[in-house]
Amino acid sequence: MKNDFSEIQQSIEKLDQEIQKRKKEYVSLKILLYAGILLLLVGGLYSNSTLQKVQLESLEKSFSSFQSKLNQDIGNIEVALFNSLQQQGKELEKLITKRQKNRELVNVRNQFEKLKKSFLKAEKDLDKLKNIDPQTKLIISNYRKQTASILNFYSQSIQPTIKSEPTSSPSKK
């Protein structure tokens, strides 16, 4: 029985050693498993952080590109607006010049009409004269010729201006 007992004890010791060996292997496997999980977690966080940095840089480049394009578009709009305003300013200057010419033409016409009326009044007054000597008749005749010549000259001077100005009359303002 001693033999049996010693065999059982040896078997138990072998089993105990085997169990201890298995426990060590189990602990080692646990450590490897936890280290692998930790490594995966750290790797995931690192790759996520790197990916976010790359995305942020890409976003900054896109924003910078968009901002430069926007600035360029605004510059183009400013230039177009400036050119448009200059063109409108030139057109306004032309219109103002045209209106001033029309006013001057109206003033010339009005002065011509006043001159014509004063000559016609003088003619009527001369027609009212009676018992005129021949020398006075000659002077009146020369006066009438000169008056007609002056009126004809001014009428012809104003007429081409009237035809060259196709604008509306100032009474339509």
Secondary structure, DSSP 8 states (H G I E B T S, - for coil): -HHHHHHHHHHHHHHHHHHHHHHHHHHHHHHHHHHHHHHHHHHHHHHHHHHHHHHHHHHHHHHHHHHHHHHHHHHHHHHHHHHHHHHHHHHHHHHHHHHHHHHHHHHHHHHHHHHHHHHHHHHHHHHH--S--HHHHHHHHHHHHHHHHHHHHHHHHHHHHHHH--S--GGG-
